[in-house]
């Protein structure tokens, strides 16, 4: 048996691991890297393995940092099945199509800026030559204009990683499964999925491989969740010989959910008192957006607020919410009832789902007060970038950071207190209030991971920690070593482990 790691080993994005077992090569996840544009484009644009050699993909859930490179895998020659839950299959179509559309729109925008910057540079150069020739002290140039300066414009044409047609070629390969049902990937390799409680349809993976008359059990956590409103609680991990586990919050504990909701309530109250401005909430369209709407409905009801509109500016979030209704097996009835009540207008919370680009642009022109929930959660793509570009420089704006922000992302820079940020090639001063609300995370924290891992220590022969920055996974590795795990590894990218 071999495990080869190709992502989410030095951070929390780009999950991608090759498992060679039972005579088959199985890919666990195939996600996009997120972070600095040039670095992530380089890492996303190629695989360090042959896609044609992969027999099957096991996809734990639909988030783009776990699924976003599947169309590239197919374009590279992969023709096998993509196994996941039915809810993940339903979510994958709109999410991958949205990813393709975002890449295309971002490429068009950046290429347009590149052309404009060349024209502007030539124009300013001519003005400078005139100034020198006439001995004048000053000529108005674009650098003197109040518009913000361009930072690191793309030097060459930007191309999307894949297009809608690549997504259309990928979707027929998805094969849905029920939680708890075994299915064969090959004669000597079987798999089943269990509820991970992270987002709609998210699973952790259990595999059994027969080699040389011996059966080896492997468990892969995917993104392991935590008890939270809306979703069912995660199923505890099963004992296994080999465990691959996430470590996003390996050295951190979440505040109670009620405390985080109280933070959001205070942000809403600040907006209500100002009577103008915006509360921007960057959120994943799947899972996090529905959780935020659930919390806002409770806040608006409790505070008797009915005059602040809530705009969900994400066609994907609208589609995801519709899919939520279809999969009752993942959600509790009380949460679904609240969402339906909010959408129907029967609740104090007035939710408006925007669809067109013009609808989205109209929100930028409005003075508020309003709440805007928009993707992406790490502020690296999507409509949230345009809302931030318009409003990050205003002290009447508050940005609620409600999810993990990976290294190199715009969200991480805001969390770390940047006073100036680059958004779509333009530098913007940060005058908005930035409030971090970690309690909305759908990942298990340190105590949650220790709780589910501790019982399986006696059988585990090797534990690999992935999906975590080293300030989180290295402390977790030390703690797990003290808790009875004899071998705990923190693999690097492209590392190969023979077991």
N, C-alpha and C positions, 0 to 999 in steps of 0.2 A: 504493500500500500504506500502511496505517495500523496503528499499534499503540497501544492505549489501556490504561493500567495502572489496575487497580482493587483492588489488594491486594498485600501482601508487598513494598511499596516503602519503607516506613518501619519494617520489622520482618520477622519470619520467619513470620507467620501470615496467613491470609486470601488465599492465592495466587489471583489472578483477573486474566487479561489477555485483552483482545479484540483479535484479529487480523483486519483487513479486507484480504483478498487474493484474487485470482483470482475476483472476483465473489461471494465468500462472506464471511460474518461468523462466525468461529470463536472459541470461548471456550477458552482454555488454562487449565484448572483452574477450580474453583468452591469455594473453601475457606472454612472458618469462621475468623474472627478469635478469638484467645484473649488474655485479659488481664483488666483490671479489669472487673467485671461490667457496670456501667452503660454504660461506654464501648463494650465489645464488643457488647453487646446493640443499641446504637444502630447500630453499623457493620454488624452482621450482618443487621439487620432490613429493609434496603432495598438495592436495586441502583441504580447511577447510569447504567444503560443499560436498554433495553427487552428483557426476556428473550424476547419474541416475535420479535425481530429476529435472534436468534442461530440460525444454520443448523445448527451442530454443536458438540459439546464434545469436546475432546481431553483425557483425564485421564491424567496421568503415573503416579499411584499412588493408593492408597486411604486414606492418612492423612487424618484429618478436616480438618486445616488446608489440604488441597488438594481435598477432595471434599464437605465437610460442608454446603455450601449448595445442593447439587444439588436436593434436594427443594423448596427455596424457588424455585429457578429454574423447575422444572416447574410449581409452583403459580402462578407468575407468567405462565405461558403458553408456555414453551418446549416444543416438541414434536419436536425433532430427535433424531438419534442421539448417544449418548455413547460415544466410541471409547476403548478401552483394551485391555490384555492380558487373556487369559482368567483369569489369577490375580487380577488387579485386579477383574474382574467378580465372581469368587467371594468376594473379601474385602469388596466394597462392600456387599453385602446385610447381613451381620451388623454391619458397622461403622456403617452409616447407621441401622439399626434400633436399635443400641445408643445412638447419639447421640440419637435421638428419645426413647428411654426415659430416658436420663440427664437430658435437658432437662425431661421431664415430672416425674420424681422430684424434681429440684432445685427446680422451681417449686412443687410441693406442699409440700416441706420449708420453703422460704423463706416461702411464704404462711402456713403454719401458725405459723412464728416471728413473722411480722408481727402476726397476731391475738393470739398469746400476749403479745407485747410491749405491745400496746395495753392488754390486761387488766392486766398487771403495772404499767404506768405509772399507770393509774387507781387501782389498789390502793395503790400507794406514795403517790400524791397524797392519798388519804383519810387514810393514816397520818400524813402530814406535817401535815395540817390538825388532826388530833386532838392531835398533839404541841404545836402552837402554841396550840391552844385550852386545853389542860390545863397549859401551862407546863412540860412535861417536857423533860428534856435529851436523851432518846433513846427512840426506838421502833425495834424491829427492822423493817427494810425489806429488799427484795430486794437493794439495793445493799450491805447488810451481809453477805449470805450468801456462803459460800465459792465458789459457782458463779461462773464468769467472766462478765464483763460483755458485753452485746451491743454490737457495733460496727456502726454504719450499717445498721440493719435496713431492708429495702425499704419505701419510702413508699407504693407502690401495688402492685396485684396483679401478680405476675410470671407471664407467659405463655410457654410453650415456643415456640421459633421455628417448629417444625413437629411433626407427629405421625406415628405409624406409617403412617397411611393415605397421607400424602404420600410416604413412602418407597416404599410399595407401588405408587404411581403412577409412580415414577421408575425402578424396577428394570427394567421391560420395555424401556426405551430403550437399555440397555447393549448394545454390539456388541463382541464379543471379536475380537482379532487376534493373530497370531503375530509375534514379533520378526522384523524384516527384510522383512516382506511389505508391498508398497505397497497402499494402498486409496484410492479416490477420495472426496473430500468434495464435489466439484463438477467440472464439465467441465474447469476450468482450475486445480484445486487437488488435489494428491495428497499423501499422508502415509504415513510408516512409523515404527515404534517400534523402539527399540534398548534392550538391557539396560543399566539405569543402576546396578545393583548396590546399591541403597539399601535396599529391603525386597522382600518377595516380589512379583514381577511389576512392579516399578518400572521405568519407561522414561524415556529422553530421546526427544525428538520431532524428526523431520526432515520439513520441508514444502517442496514445490516449487510455486510459483505462476506462472502464465503471464498476463502483462498486457502489452498493446500489442506483441505479438510477442516479448517478452523473458521469460526464465525467471529467477526469483529464488528462491534457496534460503534457508530460515530454519531455524535450529536452536534448540530450547528444551530446556534441560538438565533441567527438572523438579528434583527433589532428586537431585543427582549423588552417587553413592556412593564407596566406597573399598574396597580389598582388606581382607577381614575373614573370620573363620570363618563357616561355614555357606553364605553366599551366594557365587555366582560373581562374579568380578571384573567391574567395569563395562567396557563397550565404549567406547573413546575417541570423543570427539565428532568429527563429520565437518566438513570445511570448509564454510563457508556465507557468504552475503553479509550476513545479519543473524543475530546470536546474542543470545539472551536467556538469561542464566546466573545461577544462584544464587550467593550470596556469604556463606552462613551463617558460615563460618570463613575469611573472606577475609584475615584478618591474624593467623591463629593456626595452629599446627601441633599435631597430636595426639601424645600420647605413644604409644610402641609398644603394640600390643594386649597383648603379654605383660606389660608393666609395669602396665597397667590391671587385668589379671586378677590380678596380684600384689596390687594394692590391695584388690580384692574378697576375695582370700584372707585378707588381714590382718583385714578386717572380720568374716569368718566365724570366724577364730581368736579375736578379741575376744569374740564372742558365745559361743563354745564355752567359753572360760575363765570367763565370768560365770556360765554355767549358768542364766541366766534373762534375761528381756528379749527384745527383738525387733530384728531387722534388717529395716527397711522399705526396699523397693526400688520406687519409683514408676517404671513403665515402660510404654511403648506396648505395647498388647496384641499388635500385629502387628510382627514383626521383632525389636524389642528384647527382649521377653519370651523368645522362643526363643533369642536370643543369650545372655541371662543364664542360662537353664537349661543351655545348652551349657557355659558357663564354670563354673557351679556343679558340674556333673557331673565336670569335670576336677579341680576343687579337692577335692571330697569323696573322689574316688578317690585322689588324690595324698596327701591328709592323713589318709586312712583314717577319715573322719568318717561315722558311720552313725546317730547318735542325735539329729540335729537335723532336724525335719521342714521341708520347703519347701512353702508353701501359695501357689498361684497363685489369687488371689482376683479372678477375672475370667472370667465365662462367655464373653466375647468372645475372650479368650486361648485358652481351651479349643477354641473353634470354629476360631480361626486356626491352632492347632497341627494340627488335623485337616486343614485346607486345605493346610498345608505338605506333608503326606504325599502329597497328590493331585498336587502340582506339582513333580515331581522335576527338571524342567528348570531350576529356580531354585536348587536346593540340592545340596551334595555328599553322597555316600552315607554317609561317615563321620559327618557331623553328624546325619543322619536316624537312623542306627543308635543313636547315643547317646541321642537323645530317646526313641526307642521303648524302649530298655533302662531308662531312668529311669521312664517311665510304667508299665512292666510290673512294677516292683518288683524287678528283677534287679540293680539298681545300688545303690550305697551312698546315692545321692541318692534320697530318698523324696519324690516329688512328689504333692501332693494338689490337685486342681482343685475349688474350691468352686463351688457352683451357686446355692443359695438365699440369700436375705437373712439367714435365721437362721444358716446356716453362717458367713456373713461376720461377723455379730455375735458369734458364739461365739469367733472369733479375738481379738476385743477383750478378752474376759473372761479369756482364757488368759494365764498368766504367762510362758510360754516355757521354754527358749529355742526360737525359731522364726524362720524367714525368711519374710517375706510379700512376694510380688511382685504388685503391683496397679496398675491404670490409674486415672487417666491419667498420662502421663509428665511433663507440666508441672504436675501437681497442681492442676488447675483444675476437675476434675469427677471423677465416678466414686467407686468404693469407697475409693480411697486416701485421700480426704478424711476419711472417718470413722475410718480407722486412725490418721491423723495427729492428728485431734482427740482421740482417746483416749490417744495415746502420746507426742506431741511434747513434753509437759511432763515426761517422765521421763528421768533421766540414764541409765537402763538401755536406752534406745532409741538406735539408730543409723539414720540415714537416708542411704542411698547414692544420690546423684544421678548417674544414669547417662546422661543425655541433655541436649540443649540446653534452656535455660530462657529463654523469650522475656520481653521487658520486660513488666512489669505482672502477671506470673503469680506465684502463691504459691511455686513452685519458685525463681523468680529472687530473691524476697525472702529465702528461706532461704539460698541461695547467697551472697547479699550480707551475711549475718550478722545478720539481724533477730532481736531478742531477744523479740519478741512478734508474733504473726501472727493475722490474721482468717481463721478457717476456718468456713464456713457460718454467718456472722453472729455468731460468738463469738470473743472475744479469748483467745488461749492463749499462755502463756509458753513460750519455746523453751529447753528444758533438754537436749534430745536432742543427740547428736553428729551433725553434718552433714558428710558426706564426699563431695567432688566427684570423679567418675571420668569425665573427658571422653573417655578413650580408647575408650569403648563407642560413641561417636557413629558413625552410619551415613552421615554427610556427608563428602565430601572436604574436606580442610583446605586451607590456602593453597597448599602445595606441590603437592597433588593437582590443584587447579584450574589452577594455572599449567602443570602438566605436560600436561593435556589441552587447554588453550586455546592454548598456544604454537604448535603446528604450524598452526593455522588462522588466525593473524594476517594472513598475506599476502593472503588472499582477503576477509577480513572488512571490510565497509564501515562497520558500526556494531555496537557491542557494548553491550547494556543489562544492567546488574547489578541484580538483584532479590533477594528473599528473604534480606535481611541487614540488620542494624542498621548505622547509618552508621559506627560505630567499626570495623566489619569491611569494609564494601564500599567506603568512600572510600579507605582505604589500598590495597585491591586494585585499584581503578581507577587510582591513581597508578602502581602497579607495572606494570599491563598497558600503560599508556601508554608506559612506558619499555621495554617488551618488544615494541614494534612495532605495537600497535593504534592506528590513527590517530584513531579516534573511540570514546570510552568514555563512556557516559551512566549516571547514577544517577537514574532517573526518580522523580517524586513521584506520589502517589496522584491518580488522575483525569487524569494527564497524557496528552496525545495527541501522537503523533509521526508525521509524514508522511514517507515514505521513497521 
